[in-house]
């Protein structure tokens, strides 16, 4: 399965910048869908973040899904790779 990787940066309430990737099936090009997935992910966090908007999230590249990514996409429609300040 090919995935589109959307590189995402958003400021947390404590001033730190979160960096995570939103992974969606190749062919999902509607940025509003990708942002909705990012907002869904942010609701799982115990800390506040700024509102996720288009300036925070950009298409980056295509990659092949791992088994874990594919399972997440089957369950939720997307997967997340946490990079910085996500916990």
C-alpha positions in Angstrom: 0.0 0.0 0.0 1.3 3.4 -0.9 0.8 6.3 1.5 1.0 10.0 1.2 3.0 11.6 4.0 1.8 15.0 5.3 4.5 16.8 7.4 2.8 18.6 10.3 4.0 21.2 12.8 1.8 22.8 15.4 2.4 24.8 18.6 1.4 23.3 21.9 -0.1 25.4 24.7 3.3 25.3 26.5 5.1 26.9 23.5 6.8 23.7 22.3 6.3 22.8 18.6 4.9 19.3 17.9 6.1 17.6 14.7 4.3 14.6 13.4 3.4 13.0 10.1 -0.1 12.2 9.0 -0.2 9.2 6.7 -3.1 8.6 4.3 -3.7 6.2 1.5 -2.3 7.4 -1.8 -4.9 9.3 -3.7 -6.4 11.2 -0.7 -5.7 14.7 -2.0 -8.4 16.7 -0.1 -6.4 18.7 2.4 -9.5 19.1 4.6 -9.7 15.3 5.1 -6.0 15.2 6.1 -6.6 18.1 8.5 -9.6 16.3 10.0 -7.4 13.2 10.7 -4.8 15.5 12.3 -7.4 17.1 14.5 -8.7 13.6 15.5 -5.1 12.6 16.5 -4.7 15.9 18.5 -7.8 15.1 20.5 -6.0 12.1 21.9 -3.4 14.3 23.6 -3.6 15.4 27.2 -2.2 18.9 26.4 -3.6 21.8 24.5 -2.5 22.8 21.0 -3.3 25.6 18.7 -6.0 25.0 16.0 -4.6 22.9 13.2 -4.9 24.7 9.9 -3.5 24.4 6.4 -0.3 26.4 7.1 0.7 23.6 9.6 0.4 20.7 7.3 2.0 20.1 3.9 2.3 17.1 1.5 5.8 15.8 1.8 6.3 12.5 -0.1 5.0 9.0 -0.9 6.2 5.9 1.0 5.2 2.2 1.4 3.1 1.3 4.4 4.5 -0.9 7.1 2.2 -3.5 8.6 1.5 -1.3 11.6 0.6 1.7 9.4 -1.7 -0.4 7.2 -3.6 -1.7 10.3 -4.0 1.8 11.6 -5.3 2.9 8.2 -7.8 0.0 8.1 -9.1 1.0 11.6 -9.1 4.8 11.4 -8.4 5.8 7.8 -5.0 7.3 8.7 -1.8 6.7 10.6 0.5 9.0 12.6 4.3 9.0 13.0 5.2 11.1 16.1 8.5 12.9 15.5 9.0 15.7 18.2 7.2 16.9 21.3 4.2 14.6 20.9 4.1 13.3 24.4 
